[in-house]
Amino acid sequence: MSDETEMKLNEFQSEPKTNAEDEQENNLRVAADLESVFDIPVRVSAILGRARMEINQLLKLNKGTVIELDRKVGEAIDIYANNRLIARGEVVLINQRLGVTMTEIIKTEKG
């Protein structure tokens, strides 16, 4: 066999990429494409719940007053980036500080 034929045979003998390898390669490519926006600041908010009240009720609030929110214990909280809902999650305690773990990513349809 000639060297040229051996080279062509060797090209076909390499193992095909797995889906995980393809996905990792795609993720690296996407990350490189987005690198120019990595330093843009984003305001992230985790909303535990909301309450509605009149101004006169608000003015009567004192230290220790409990405000009932529209969420139940254990219910997922909303996570916003720049006032846009992006995920839902759960409150966690890490080294005496509150944090949020994302349990669901919200994908919005472009219209």
LOVEX-955999 format. One record per residue (C-alpha): residue number from 1; x, z, y. Coordinates in steps of 0.25 Angstrom, whole numbers. Each point is the difference from the previous one (the first is absolute). Layout:
REM residues N
<mifi resi="NUM" east="X" up="Z" north="Y"/>
...
***
This chain:
REM residues 111
<mifi resi="1" east="0" up="0" north="0"/>
<mifi resi="2" east="5" up="-3" north="14"/>
<mifi resi="3" east="1" up="11" north="10"/>
<mifi resi="4" east="-11" up="-5" north="8"/>
<mifi resi="5" east="-10" up="1" north="-12"/>
<mifi resi="6" east="5" up="14" north="-3"/>
<mifi resi="7" east="-3" up="4" north="15"/>
<mifi resi="8" east="-14" up="-5" north="-1"/>
<mifi resi="9" east="-2" up="7" north="-13"/>
<mifi resi="10" east="5" up="13" north="6"/>
<mifi resi="11" east="-10" up="-1" north="11"/>
<mifi resi="12" east="-11" up="0" north="-9"/>
<mifi resi="13" east="5" up="12" north="-9"/>
<mifi resi="14" east="-1" up="10" north="12"/>
<mifi resi="15" east="-12" up="10" north="-3"/>
<mifi resi="16" east="-12" up="-2" north="9"/>
<mifi resi="17" east="-3" up="10" north="11"/>
<mifi resi="18" east="-11" up="10" north="-3"/>
<mifi resi="19" east="-12" up="2" north="9"/>
<mifi resi="20" east="7" up="13" north="5"/>
<mifi resi="21" east="13" up="-7" north="4"/>
<mifi resi="22" east="-8" up="-11" north="7"/>
<mifi resi="23" east="-8" up="11" north="8"/>
<mifi resi="24" east="12" up="7" north="4"/>
<mifi resi="25" east="6" up="-12" north="5"/>
<mifi resi="26" east="-12" up="-4" north="8"/>
<mifi resi="27" east="-1" up="14" north="6"/>
<mifi resi="28" east="15" up="-1" north="4"/>
<mifi resi="29" east="-3" up="-13" north="7"/>
<mifi resi="30" east="-12" up="5" north="7"/>
<mifi resi="31" east="8" up="12" north="5"/>
<mifi resi="32" east="10" up="-9" north="5"/>
<mifi resi="33" east="-10" up="-8" north="7"/>
<mifi resi="34" east="-6" up="12" north="7"/>
<mifi resi="35" east="13" up="7" north="4"/>
<mifi resi="36" east="-2" up="-4" north="14"/>
<mifi resi="37" east="-12" up="9" north="2"/>
<mifi resi="38" east="5" up="12" north="-8"/>
<mifi resi="39" east="4" up="7" north="14"/>
<mifi resi="40" east="-14" up="-2" north="6"/>
<mifi resi="41" east="-6" up="14" north="2"/>
<mifi resi="42" east="-14" up="3" north="-7"/>
<mifi resi="43" east="-9" up="11" north="3"/>
<mifi resi="44" east="-5" up="6" north="-14"/>
<mifi resi="45" east="-12" up="10" north="0"/>
<mifi resi="46" east="-6" up="7" north="-12"/>
<mifi resi="47" east="-14" up="4" north="3"/>
<mifi resi="48" east="-5" up="12" north="-7"/>
<mifi resi="49" east="-14" up="-1" north="5"/>
<mifi resi="50" east="-9" up="-1" north="13"/>
<mifi resi="51" east="-10" up="8" north="7"/>
<mifi resi="52" east="-10" up="-3" north="10"/>
<mifi resi="53" east="-4" up="10" north="11"/>
<mifi resi="54" east="-5" up="2" north="14"/>
<mifi resi="55" east="9" up="3" north="11"/>
<mifi resi="56" east="-6" up="14" north="2"/>
<mifi resi="57" east="3" up="3" north="-15"/>
<mifi resi="58" east="14" up="-5" north="2"/>
<mifi resi="59" east="2" up="10" north="12"/>
<mifi resi="60" east="-5" up="11" north="-8"/>
<mifi resi="61" east="11" up="-1" north="-11"/>
<mifi resi="62" east="10" up="11" north="-1"/>
<mifi resi="63" east="13" up="3" north="-8"/>
<mifi resi="64" east="-5" up="1" north="-15"/>
<mifi resi="65" east="-13" up="-8" north="2"/>
<mifi resi="66" east="-2" up="-8" north="-12"/>
<mifi resi="67" east="-5" up="-15" north="2"/>
<mifi resi="68" east="-7" up="-6" north="-12"/>
<mifi resi="69" east="5" up="-14" north="-3"/>
<mifi resi="70" east="-7" up="-12" north="-6"/>
<mifi resi="71" east="9" up="1" north="-13"/>
<mifi resi="72" east="-1" up="8" north="-12"/>
<mifi resi="73" east="11" up="8" north="-7"/>
<mifi resi="74" east="8" up="-10" north="-8"/>
<mifi resi="75" east="-5" up="-12" north="6"/>
<mifi resi="76" east="10" up="-11" north="4"/>
<mifi resi="77" east="5" up="0" north="14"/>
<mifi resi="78" east="1" up="-13" north="9"/>
<mifi resi="79" east="14" up="-5" north="4"/>
<mifi resi="80" east="1" up="-9" north="12"/>
<mifi resi="81" east="11" up="-8" north="6"/>
<mifi resi="82" east="-2" up="-4" north="14"/>
<mifi resi="83" east="-15" up="4" north="-1"/>
<mifi resi="84" east="-2" up="-9" north="-12"/>
<mifi resi="85" east="-4" up="6" north="-14"/>
<mifi resi="86" east="11" up="-3" north="-10"/>
<mifi resi="87" east="-1" up="10" north="-11"/>
<mifi resi="88" east="-7" up="12" north="-5"/>
<mifi resi="89" east="8" up="12" north="-5"/>
<mifi resi="90" east="0" up="15" north="-3"/>
<mifi resi="91" east="6" up="11" north="7"/>
<mifi resi="92" east="13" up="7" north="-6"/>
<mifi resi="93" east="8" up="12" north="3"/>
<mifi resi="94" east="16" up="-3" north="1"/>
<mifi resi="95" east="9" up="11" north="4"/>
<mifi resi="96" east="-11" up="7" north="8"/>
<mifi resi="97" east="-3" up="-13" north="7"/>
<mifi resi="98" east="-13" up="-8" north="-1"/>
<mifi resi="99" east="2" up="-14" north="-5"/>
<mifi resi="100" east="-9" up="-12" north="-6"/>
<mifi resi="101" east="2" up="-7" north="-13"/>
<mifi resi="102" east="-7" up="-14" north="0"/>
<mifi resi="103" east="-9" up="-2" north="-12"/>
<mifi resi="104" east="-6" up="-13" north="5"/>
<mifi resi="105" east="5" up="-12" north="8"/>
<mifi resi="106" east="-11" up="-7" north="8"/>
<mifi resi="107" east="1" up="-15" north="0"/>
<mifi resi="108" east="-8" up="-7" north="11"/>
<mifi resi="109" east="-5" up="-14" north="-1"/>
<mifi resi="110" east="5" up="-9" north="11"/>
<mifi resi="111" east="-12" up="-7" north="7"/>
***
